[in-house]
Amino acid sequence: MIRKPFVPASPYRRIPRSLGLALVATLSAAFLCAQQPAPPAQPAANPGAQQPAPNNAGQQPGAPDEVVGNPLVINANEVNLIFTVTDRHGRYIPDLKLQDFALLDDQKAPSKVTSFHQQINLPMRVGLVIDASTSIRTRFQFEQQSAIEFLLQILKAKSDRGFVMGFDVTPTVTADWTNDVDKLETGVNRLRPGGGTALFDAVYTACKTKLLDTARGQEPVRKAMILISDGDDNQSRVHPDEAIKECQRAETIIYAISTNWTPSRGKGDQVLKDMADATGGQVLFPISVEEMSNSFKDIEQELRSQYALTYIPADFKSDGSFRPIYLYCNDRRYQVRAKKGYFSPKQ
């Protein structure tokens, strides 16, 4: 029996609408105040002293910009939050400012916002995890072709890296981390369908052995898992909530493409949705195998239409605990898709 994946409950679910709006307004003010540096101490009055000219050089803290030039460095007590903003029709919304959002980390406004960027160009680390069980044998070749086209389009040789993992009863890496698209293509073509389905084992292994980076003080990257499966699991030893927690520890966004072509959504589709929602991604439901390439294009577009926010949480503790995140756009026409939280590094 498949257990329902772990998704941290939101503490705001039962807040009345009027109180919720007031909370958002309060959070926005606190969020903006948190990023402002403290005003310098005023010297004692001295009519004869010449006052220094104000220094207006440099960019304002938190100003939106593309990540260029010197790479950012994430310190041990900083959180790097990648998120997507869409309207109700799924169209991506560009050019929003920091003041357009409200944020809570562990139910508190952050103590300081260190950077805010839109249309980001951070290096990507992409894991392509493909269901190679017997159930997808008839459409496997087309899935391989679509996956290869996606890798060719999305990876930039100088900065990005990818790996390929297939799974049936066990996960198998057929192409390790590389920026060589030919090696990744070879890894996809080496996959052969057969056997049962251990989906949760594969997701857990991909995050723990490939995407989890416990080191801090490094250049931030965008980590994404492209998961191709029908979501049905009949062989895993790892529970669904364990797989999701490992993704959250690895700070990896799951983009799932369902291979269930039937008109009705099954339990497997809900499994994929829960995993994607918990990590800030989404699940796509192509109506046929021929439409799968369009799903890859949708993921590619989203990866190029994201925002990045770096901040220092209030009362941050390096104790390995899970810290829920609540990110909200003040314009009610727009929806924010971000991870539900993260695990603080454990000393």
N, C-alpha and C positions, 0 to 999 in steps of 0.2 A: 504493500500500500504506500502510495506517495504522500508524504506529509507536506503540509502547507509551508512554503519557505518563510523564513524569518524576515519580517519587515517591521522596523521599529514603529510603534504607534506614535502618532502626532499628538502632542499635548494641547493642540489648539482645536481639535475636532469638535468640541462641544462649546466653544466660545460663541456667544450670541453675536449676531451680525453687527449690531451697533457697537458692542464692546470690541469686536474684532477690528472694526475700522479705526476706533480710537487707539487700539494697540498698535496698528500699523503706523499711524501718524506719530505716535510716541517713539516707536522703533526707528523710524526714518530720521527723526531729530537726533536720537542717540547715536545712530549709525554715522551721521554726518559729523557730529561733534567728536566722535571717537577718532576720526582720521585727522582732525586739525591739531597741529602742534601747539603746545602750551605757549601763551604769550610771554615774551621775555620780560624779566623784572625791570621796572622803571628805575633809573638812577635818581638820586636826590636832585632836587631842583638846583640848578646853577646857571643863573642868567648869563654868566660870562663864558660858559662852555659852548663850543660849537657842536651841534647835534649831528650825528652821522647820517649820511644820506641812506634812504631805504634801499635794500638790495632786492631788486625784482628779477634778477637773472634766474634762469632755470625754469623748469616746468612745475606747475602746481602739483602738490601731492594728490595722488589719486586721479589725475587727469587721464581720460581715456586715450589710448594710443596703441598702435600695433607694437608687438614686442620685437624690437630691433636693436642693433648695437650690442652693447655688453649684455651677456646673459644674466637673467635674474638668478638669485641664490635664495633657496628656502632654508631658513634657520629652523632649529629644533622646535621652537614654540610657535611657528607660523603654520597656517593652513592655506593650501592652494586649492581654490574651489573653481572648477570648470562647470559652466552651466549654459543652457540654451533657453532662448525666449521666443515664443511663437504666439500667434493670434489663434482664435478659435478654429481657423481653417488650416492650421498647421504651417502657415507662412512664417518665415524667420524674420525677426524684428531687429534691425541694426540700429546703431547710433544712439543707444540709450546711455544715460549718464549714471554716475554712482548714486545720485540723489533720487533716482527712480526706483531704488530697491530698499527693502528692509530685511534685516538679517538677525537671527538669533542663533547663537552657538551654546548648546547646553542651557537653553532658556535665558541667556544673557546676551546683551549687545556686545560686540567685540570691543576690546580695549583700544585697538588701533587698526586702521586700514592702511596697509603699506603699499598696495598697488591695485589698480583697476584698469583692465584693458579690454578692448573690444576688437573683433575681427582678428583674433590672436593667431600667431604663427609659431607657437611652441612646437618643439620636436615631438614627433609621435612615436609611440611604442604600441604596435598593433599585433594582437594575437588572433590568428584565424583558426577557430576551433570547429571542426566539421564532423557531424554525425556520419559515421561510416558503417552503421549497422545494416542488417539485412533488409529492414523495412524501407530503405530509401534506394534500393538497388536500381530500380527502373529509371530514376531521374538523376542518378549520381553524376553521370558524365556532364550534364548540363550545369549542375551545381559547380563542378570543378571549373568549367569554362568561365562562369560568371565570377567566381572567386578570383581567378587569375586576372581578369579584366579589372576588377576592383583594385587589386594590389598594384597593377601597372599605373592606374590613375592616381592613387592616393599617396603613394610613398615617394618622398623626395630623397634622392641618393645621399645627399650630404648630411642630412640631419635625422632622417627617420629610420626606424628598424622594424622588422616584423619576424614572426615565426609562424609555422604551420603545425597544427596538432590534429590528428584524426582520432576518433574513438569508437569502439564498439563495446566489448566487455572491459577493455583496458585502454587508456590513453597512450598514444604513440606520437612522439615528435618526429616529423619527417623533414623538417627544415628548421634549424635553430636560428637564434637571433642573427639577422643579417640585413644589409641594405642592398644586397644583390637580388634583383627581381628574378633573374634566371634561376637562382637556387630556390627561391620561394615557389616559382612555377613548377620546378621539378618536384618539390615537396608536395604540392597539391596533386600532381599527376601520379605520385607514388601511392596515394591512398587507394585502398581496395575495400569495397563494402562486404560485410559479412559478420555474423555473430549478433549478440544481444546489445542492449543499450545501457551504458553506465554514464549517464549525463552528468550527474552531480560529482562523481569521481573525477571526470575530465575537467570540469570547471574549477574544482578545488585544486587539482594538480597544476593546471595552467597558471593559476594565481600564485600558488605557493612556490613553485619551482621556477617560474618565468617572469611573472609580473610584480611580485612582491619585492620591494626595495626598502629595507629597514634603515639604510644609511640616510642621514640628513645632511644639510649644508651643500646640496648639489643643485644643479640647474633643474628647474621643474620641467616635466614633460606631460603630455596627454597620453594616458594609458587607456586603451580600448580593447575589448574582446568582441570579435565578430563571431557570434554563435549561430551555427546553422543546424537546426534540429526540429523535430516535431514535438519535443518537450517530454515525450514519454520515456520513463526510466524503469527498467526492470532488473538492473544488475548492481546498482551502486551500493557501496558500504557506507559512503558519506551521506549524511542527512542533508536535505535542502538548505536548512538554516546554516549549517556549517559551510556549505559552498558559498552562500551569500556573504557570510561574515568574512571569509577569506578574500573575497572580491573587495569588500570594504577596507580590509587591512591593506590590500595592495593598491587601493585608491584607483580602481579600474572600473570603467563604465562598460556595461554590457549592452551591445546592440544585437538583438536576436532576430533572425529571419526564420519564420515558421515554415516547415515543409508539409504542413497539413493543408492539403488543397480542397478539403471538403467544405461545403458552405457553413457548417456549424462549427463553433469553437469548442475544443475538447479540454480535458484536464491538463494536457500537455501545454496547450496554448496559455493557460492561466499560469502554469509554472514559469514559462518564459517571461510573461508579463511581470510577475512578481519579482523575478531576478533583475529585469531591466529597470523597473520602477525603483527598487531599493538602491540602485547604483547610479541613477540619473540618466539612464539610457532609454531606449524604447524598443518595442517589438513590432516587426513589420509582417503583414499577412498577405503575401502575393497570392493572387487567385489562381495562378498556374505556374508551372516551372518556367515557362517563357517569360513571365513577369519578374522573375527573380533578379535579373540584371537591373531592373528599375529600382528594386529595393536597395541594392548595393549603391546605386547612384544617389538615393535619398540619404543614406548614411554618409556618403562622401560629402554631400552638400552640408549636412549638419556639422561634420567635423571641421568644416571651413567657415562656420557661421556661429562660433561660440564666443562666450565671454570668459575672462579669467579674473578672479578676485583673490588677493592675498591679504590675510589679516592675522592679527594676534588675538586669540581668544581671551576673554576675561577669566580669571581664576583657573588658568591652564595648569594641569597636573600631568606629569609624565608617568602615568600609572597603568597604561594599557587599557583604560576604560573606554566604552563607547560613548561618544558625544553626539547627540542628535543635532541636526542642522535644520533650520526653518528659514528659507529664502523666499521672499515675496516681492512681486512687482506692484508698485502703488497704483499703476493704471490697471483697473480691473479687466480691461479688454485683453490683457496679455497673460500668458501662463509661463511660469518658470519651471524648467526641468533640471533638477540637480540631485546629487546623491542625498540620501536621507540622513547621513551622518558619517562618522569616521572613528577609527580607533586611535587614540593618542599613542605616541611612541612610548614604549616601556623601558625605563632605565634599569 
